[in-house]
Amino acid sequence: MKIDFARLNHILIPKGKEERDRFRDSRLGRVLVPVVSLVWGSLTDEGRSLLLVTFLVGAISVDVRGATGYVFFAVLVGLLIGSLAAALTPALRLRDLEVRIDAPRRVTVGEPVTFTIACARGMRASKSASTWARHPIRVRGPFLPWDGTWLDEAPAELVVGDGGAAHAKMRARFVARGLHHLDAFTAAAVAPGGLACGPRRSSEAVKLHVVPRVANVVRLPFAVVARHQPGGVALASKSGEAMDLLGVRPYRPGDPVRDLHARSWARTGIPVVREYQQEYFTRVGVVLDTDVDDDERLEAAIELAAGVIAHLSRGEALVDVLVVGDAVHELTLGRSLGTLDQALELLATVERGTTLAAPQLLGRLEPYLDRLSTVVVIALAEGDERSALERGITGRGIACTTLLVDEALTRSIQERKELAWAGGKPAAKPATEKAS
């Protein structure tokens, strides 16, 4: 079993926001958090380094009779206490400073994400402007979860001058999928000596979706088949010529001249055009199996699901349903309806699931089968349950294609190769060379 040392480094640190808030509200948290914030949180990076040196000197100077190192220890302690006392002076309280954070809603696993921190004066900041100019401001990012690392050193000190605002950027990288709730970014004025900061002003917390990579799917092993959809699909972009007449409406600039309805125009005296509605659509359901003990294969299957959805949504198909383990998510992606980001955010939170059970899964799919024309099953293993699922879907007159994520396909996905299935047979081995 592969050991994740990054997780072990954070084993005593609450992972999610709810766990962190629960710890802060506990008896131990109400005592420990203010003390740590007052001492460790008020020190700058230089002050923290000096604190560690002070502990080291103190350990060496335990024997006060045989060495004089305790004098140096006393000087260091006095310097730290003096810096912390200076940080509590009212001149360093940035009461009118507003700290705002600009961050993307989502980022792909392994790619850098940039956080922009804006420090701006409030409406009542004119009296304290001289104080802000004398004491530069340092910004600090939150403590990241086990899968996140800061890519750069701490940003340079900021000075909120006459312009009333200053900006700093911090970059991070996350190596695990999921919805990340980051604590607030903070800003504080630096006390004289540069070892401590005054009371901190905080931004709002940050919510970030770390989404999976999208597999490079260029061809799938099935033909896209349209199915009659009575009443069409509202707001879907139209394509082709197989459309039914929906009615007439007043002409709008940009409407095709060929759709003008001469009789209605003559009768009403205003230009009128025919309005059509497409009645045949390709609506696809994607089923993702999550029953596997191999984390690499699970990640490959999730990336393949993202690639399949992206490939289908670029064409004329509508991705209507995404089934992950036991959960069924309604989607309507493609044809100008919805975006791939919706599916990626759902896939970002996928975890290892229970054993695939065909009868229960078919029961959950029952409300959607009548409108689907194709179902793509991304399987992690061969078995009777998978075969039963295929028979249950095809028995309803719906095409079913299974993509089996084996070791070879997992390597191809990890190496970012183009995936193109040759022929029309389900579960065909992908050709990783470029498609012609």
N, C-alpha and C positions, 0 to 999 in steps of 0.2 A: 504494500500500500504506500502510495506516495505521500510524504509528509509535507504539509504546507507550513513552512516556518513563519511566513508572514502572519498567518492566523494565530500561531502560537505566541507571537510577540504581542498580540492584542487580546489574549485569552481573558484577561481580567478587565477589559474595557468594554462597556456595553456597545453592541453593534448598531442598533437602530435608535431612532429618536425617542420612541416610546420607552425603551429600556433606559436611555440616558435620563429622560425626564423622571422616570420612576426612581432612579438612584438619587437624583437631586432632591426629590421630595421625601426621601427616607430620612430616618434619624441620623444615620451616619453621614449621608450626603449633606444635610443641613449644617453639620458641624465641619466636615472636611472641605467642602467646596469653597466656602468663604475664606478659610485659612489658606488654602492653596492659591486661591485667586489673589489674596492680599500680598503674599510673599512671592511665590513663583510667577504668578500672572502679572505682577507689577514690575518685575525685572525685565530689562532688555536682554538681548542675546549676550551682550558683553557682561551684564550683571549676573546672568545665569552661569556663565563660564567662571566668573569670579567667585560665585557661591560654591561651585564644585571645588575650586582651588582652596577655598577657605576650609571646607570639610577635610580635604586632604592634609592641609597644614595642621588642622586641629588634631587629626589622628596621629600625626608625627610628633606633635608637641604635648602628648599626654603626660609624659614625665617632665614636670616643670623644674625638678631639681637637677636633672642632668643635661638640660638643653634650654636655650633661650628662645626657641621657636615660638613659644606662647606669646611673645611680644608681637611678632609678626601676625600671629593669629588674631590677637586683640585689635591690631590696626585694621585688618581686613574686616573683622566683624563691625568695628566702628564705622568704617567706610560704607558698608552695606546698610547698616541701620540709619546712618545719616542720609543716604540716598533715598531710602524708603520714606523717611520723614519728610524730605524735601518734595517727594512726589505727592504728598498729601496736602500741599499748600493750595489755597483757593485759586492762585494764579494759573494753575495747571488744569483747572476744571473747564472743559470745553462744553459748556452748557448749551451753546447755540450751534454746535457743529452737527451737521447731518451727514450720516454715512449711508451711502447707497451702493448696492452691489448689482452689477449687470452680468448675467451669466446665461448661457444657452439653456434651453429646456432639455436638450438631449445631446449625448456625445457617444460615439462608437467606442467599443472596448479597445483599449490600447492606444487610442488617439489622444493627443493633448487637448485640453480644454482651457480656455482663458477666462479668468475672472477679472472684471474691471471694477475697481473700487473708487468711488467718487466721494471726496470730502468737500462739502460746501458749507458756507456760512448760512445760518438761519436769518430770519427777519430781524432779530435783535442783536446781531453780532457786531455792530459798529463799535460799541464800547470796548469789546475785548479784542479788537483787531490788532492792536499793538502787542498784546500778550501772545497772540498766535504767531505774529511775525518774529517774536523773540525766541519762542520755543517751537522747534520743528515738530512735525507730527509723524509718528510711525504707525504703519498699518500692519496688522497681523492676521493671517488666515486661521481657520479653525483646525483643530486636530482631526486629521483625516482617518477614515476607517482603514482596516488592514489592507485593502486592495488599492489604496490611493497613495500617491507620493507627489510631493512638490518637485517640480522640475528645475526651478531657479532659486537663487538665493533671495533673501528677503528684499523687497523693493527699497529703493532709496527713500530717505526722509522727505516728507512733503512740507511745503510752506504754502498756506492758504493766504495768498496776497490780496492785492486790490481787486483782482478778477473775481474773488469770492469762491473759487473752486480749484481743486487740484485732483489729479487722477493717478492711480497706480495700477499695475497689472501683475497678476500672479497666475502661473500656469501649473496645472496638475495633470496626472494621468491615472486612469483607473483600469485595472486588469480583470475585473469581475463584473458581470451583468448585474442589474438590479436598480431599484429606486433608491437613490441615496439622499438622505436628509442631512445636510451639513449644518453645523452650528454657525452662528453669526461671525462675520468678519468684524474686526475691531480697529479703532484708531485712538491714539492717546498722545498727548504732548510729552516730549522727552524732558526730564528734569536735568538741571545742571550736572555735568559730569558724565551724562550718558549711560548711567547704570540702571536707572529706573524710569518709569513712565507714570504720569498722573492717571486719574480715573479714566476708564475706557468708555468710548461711545461705540455702540454696536449697530450693525446693519440688521436687516431681516435675515432669517434663516434661508437657506438655499435648498431647493428641491431639484434634483438632477437625475434624469433617466440615463443610465449607461446601457445602451442597446447593443445587441449582437451585431457582428459583421454580417454582410449580405453576400452569400455565396454567388459566384459568377456563373449563373445559369444562362446558357445561350440557346438551348433547345431541349424540349421535353418530349418524352416518348409517347405522345398521344396527340390526336387531332382534336382541335377545338370544335365542339359541336354546339350549335345554338338550340335552344328549347323555347317553345312558345310560353310567353308570360302574359296572360290576360291583363290588359290595362297598361302594359309596359312597365317601365321603371321610372319613377318621377325624377326629374332633373338630370337624368343620364344624357350625355352627349350622344347625338345620333350619328350613325354611320351606315353606308350602303343605301340601297334603294328600296328594300323590302319594308315599307312602312304603311300603316293604315291611316286613313284620314281621320283626324281628331275633331276638326271643326274649322271655323274661320275666325279671324281676329283682325283688328285694324293694322294697317301697314306700319312698320317701324323702319327707320333708316338702316340699311344693311340687309334687309330681307331680299331673297332672290326674286328677280322680276318674273321668272317663270311660275312662281307660286301665286301671282296675282289672280284673284277670282273676279272675272269681268262682270258677271251677272250681279254679284253682291255689290260691287263698286257702283254699277249703274243704278241699283235699287236704293242704296243709301247715300250716294253722292260723295263718299269718302273711299280712299283706296283700302281694299281688304285683301288679305292673303290667306291661302289655305295653310292649316297647321297640321303636321303629320306626327304620328307617334309610332315608334318602333316597337313591334310586338314580339320579336325573337331576340333573345339574349343568351349568351353563354355565361352561366353562373356556376362558379366553382367553389367547392368546399375543400379545405385543407385539414387533414387529421395528422397530428404530431404525436407519436408514441414517446413516452418519457420513462418507460420501465427499463432501466439499464443501470448497472453499477459502475460503468466506465464513464467518468466525467468528460473525457475527450470526445467520445462518441456522442454523448448527449449534446455537447456544444456544437459538434459538427452537424447533428440533426437540426438543431435550432437555427444554425446559419443556413442550412439547406432550405428549411421552411421559409426563412426570410428571402432567400434567393428565388424560390418558386413563386412566392407572392409578388415579388418585384417584377419577375419576368411576365407573369400573367397580367399584372396591372398596367404594364406598358402596351399591351395589345388591346383587343376588343372585348376581353373577358371581364367579368365582374367577380371579384373574390368575395364571396357572400358569407362564409362561415369559417371560423378558425377553431378547431377543437384541439385543446392541449390537455392531455391526460383525461381527467374527468370533467373538465370545464369546457363549455361551449360558448364562444364569443361571436356575436353577430357583427359582421363587417359589411361594408359595401364600398369596396375599393376598385378603382378603375373607371374609365369612361367619365372622367371629371368628377367622380364621386369619391370623397374621402382621400386620404393620402397614405402612403406607405408607412409614415411615422406612427400611425395608429397601431398597425400590426407590430412594428418594432417595439413599441412601448409595452404591448402585451407579452411579446416574446422575451423582453428584458427580465421579467419576473418569474420565468418558468423554472420550476424546481423538479427534482427527480420525483416521479409519480408512482402510482400503484400499478399492479399487473393489469395489462390490457384485457378487458372483459367485453367480448363482442356483443352479447345481448343488451347489457346496460348501455353501451355506447350507441347501439342502433336505436334504443329507446330515446336517448337524448337527441339524436339526429332526426327522429321521426317528423317533428314539425317543419323541418327545412328540406326534406328530401324531394317533395313534390316540385320545388322550384329549381333544384340543382340539375345541371346537365352532366357534370363530371365531379368526381371526388378523387383527390390525390392523398394517398396515405403514405406518410414518411415513417417507415418501420425501422426498428432497431434489431429485430430478430425474426427468423422464420418461426412458424408455429401454427397450431390449429386455430387459435383465437384470431390470428390475422386472416387465415383462410375463411373462417366463418364470417368475419367482417366484410370481406370482399364479396362473398356469396350473398349476404344480406343486402348489400348495396346494388349489386348487379341484378338481383332478383326484382328490384323496383324499376328496372329499365334504365339505370343510371350507369354510365361508364365509370369504372374504378381502376386507377393506376397506382401501383405500389412502388415506391422508391426505397430500396433496402440500403440502409447506411451500414456498410461493412467496413472492414479495416482499409481496404483499397480506396473506397470513396472518402473515408475520413481523412486519409493522407492527402487526397486531391483537394479537398476543401481547405485543409490547413495550409497547403502550399499555394492557395489562391489561384488554382488552375481553372480554365474555362471548362464548364461541365455541359456536355452535349450528348444526349442519349441517341444512339443509332437504331433505326428501326422503330417499330410500333409495339414491341412486346413489353409488357410490364416488367419492372425490376431488371431491365437490361443494364449491363455494365456501362458506365459513362465513358465517353471518349474524352480524354483530357487535352487533346491537341485542339488547336483553334478550329472553329467550325468554318466550313467553306461557305 
